[in-house]
Amino acid sequence: MKLQEYPDRDMMMIDLAQTLAGELNTCLMTHDHASFAVPGGTTPGPVFDALCAADLDWARVHVMPTDERWVDETSERSNARLIKSRLLTNRAKDAVFVPFFQEGLEAEDAMHGLSGRLDAEFPISVLLLGMGADMHTASLFPGAAELPRALSAAAPVMAIRPEGQETRVTLTGPALSGAMSTHVLISGDEKREALERAQGLGVEDAPINLVLGNATVHWAP
């Protein structure tokens, strides 16, 4: 794990956006397209705001969520909604978005078809992840009944039902750990402490450990 520390969050977001743009551009120099998996939530929003202005051949960048609640894009809880409004705008409006949610289907029934559509996107060229204070990443939550299967599933995506929450679809352990380049974005003392705690735990107690070995972690107070 490489830890990159910043004096403030604004600098971190701008620097990370530049790093991601550089890696996507490098990938496009030798590949037909670049696959770019990104989280939802509010934390990556400022990164997207800077990255969307990057001078890239965005039409060859395929963007997908790392995980998604099984809700329509009109929902405020939809990761696709945030990604489209904050990243797929400005120059990045030409990027290809690869959605997980399918109207009219239960999540479990959509997995086979979704896995097939995602085949061409692996290995992920550039992966951006967040981490919760409970050390979860994507929708891989410690203690979840589906976690052991999600960590080793042959399929790249899996539907899970976290207790008391909506059904979600998440990239699985092999899909995440197989990324060519991985960045983890966190901020604040609580997340820093969780990161340090994770390093002494197994992957089922700290799913973020799936990727830390080959990841650059970006942290600001």
N, C-alpha and C positions, 0 to 999 in steps of 0.2 A: 504494500500500500504506500502510495505517495500522498503526503498531506501538504496541501497548499493553503497557507494561512494569509488572510488579508486584513488590513487595518479597519475596513468598513465594508458594508454590504454593497454599496453602490460600485465600488471598485471591483469587488468580486464578480458582480453580475456582468460588467462590461468586459473584464478580462476573460471570463468563462465563455462569453458569447464569441469573442475573437478566437479563442482556442477551438471551439466547436466549428466555427466557420472554416478555419484553417484545415481541420481534419476532414471535413466534408469535401472541401476543394481538393485535397490530396487524393481522397478516394475516387473522386470523379475523373481524375487524370488517368486512372488505370482501369476503371470499371464503367460499365454502361450506366449504372445508377448507384446511388448510395442510399442505404436504409438507415433511418434515424428514428430511434425509439425514445420517447420523452414522457415524463410524468405529467399528471394534472396537478390540481391543487394550486394554491396561490404563490408558493415559494418560487417556482421557476418563471413566473410572469415577467419580471424585469429582464431576465435573460432573453426571453422570447422577444421582448420589445426592442432589444438591441440587435439580436440575431436576424430578425426579419428584414433588416436593412442591408444585410451583407450582400456583396456583389458575387453571387453564385449562379450557376446554371440550375436554378431551383426546379425546373421542369424535370430534372433527372434525380431529384431528391424525393424519396418516398418516406413520408412521416407516419408513424403509428404511435398509439399510446402504449405505455408499458403495462397499463391495466385500465379497466373501465368498469364503471357501475353499469348494470344492465338497465339503463334508462335512455329515453330518447334524447337527442341532441338539444331539444328545447329546454330540457331540465337544467337548472343551475348546478346540479350535481354531476353533470356530464363532463368528463375530461375532454371529450371531443370538442365540446362547446368552447372550453377555455383555449385549447390548442388552436382552434380555428380563429378565435377572436384576437389572440395575442401573438401567435407565431405565423399563421398562414395569411399574412397581410403584407402590405408594402411589397418589396421585391419577392418575398417568399409566397406570395399569393399563387404563384405558378407551381408550387410543389404539389406532389401527388399525395393525397391523404388516404390512408388505409384504415378504415373504421373497423371497430370490433362489433358494435351493436347492430343488430338486424331487427327491424320492425316485424312484428307478427310471429316471432319465434321465441321459445324459451331458450335461455342461455345454453343449457346442456345440449339441446337439439341443434344448435348452430355451430358447435365446436368442430365437427368434421369438415364442414364446408369452409369455415374460417381458417382452419389449419392448412387446407389446400391452397387457399388464396395467399397465405403468408409464406408458402414454400420458397418463393423467389427472393424473399427478404432476408434470408439467413445465409451465413451468419450476419448478425446486425453489424453494420459498419461503424456506427457511433451510437453509444447508449448513454443517456442521461437519466440518473435516478435520484430520488430523494430518499430520506430515511426518517422514520418516526422515532419518537422518544422510546418506544417499545422495541426498537431495532428492526421493525418490519421494513420491507422495501417492495415496490410494486404493490400487489395485494397478497403478499406472502407474509402471513401474520404468525408470530410465535404462539404455539398452543392450539392453532386451528386444526380441526379434525382432518382437513384435506391436505395439510402441509406436507407430510411425508410423501404423499403421491405427487404433489406439485413440484417437489424438489427433484424428483427423478423421472418425471413423466416423459415418455417418448414424444408426445405431441408438444408443439411449441406454445399452445395456449390451453387454458383449463378454466372451467367455471367453478367458482367456489361460493359458499354461503356463510360469510362470517356471522357469528352469533349476533342477533339484534340489528343486522344491517341488510341492505339490499344485496341481491346476488351480484357478484362481480366476475369479470373475466380477467385473467392475469397471464402474462408471459410466464412460462415455467422456468424452473431452475436451469436446465440445460440451455434454453434459449437465451437467458440472461448471462450465464457464465461464459457462453461461447462468443460473446460480442468481441469485435476486433479492438475496440477502444471503449473504455468505460469511465464515466465521470459521476461522482456522487456530490450532490449539492446540499449542504446543511448550514445552519446558522444558529448562534446562541449557545449559552453555556450548557443547557439541558441536552442538546444534541451532541455537543462535544463530549460530555460525560458519557452519553449512551454509546458513542463511537468507541471510546476507550474501554467501556465495559464489555462491548461486543467481542473484543479481541481475545477475551478469556473464556468465551462460550462456544458451544457447538452451533452448527447452522440451524438446528431446529429451535434453539433458544434465541438465536440471533440470525434471522435469515439474511441480513445484510452481508454476513460472512460469505455468502455465495460468491460475491464479486470483489470483496475488499482486496484480495491477493493481487489482482491485476488492475485495480482502480486508482484513479487520482481523486482524492477527496478534497473538495473546496469548502473552506470554512471561514466564516467571519463572525465577530461577536454579535 
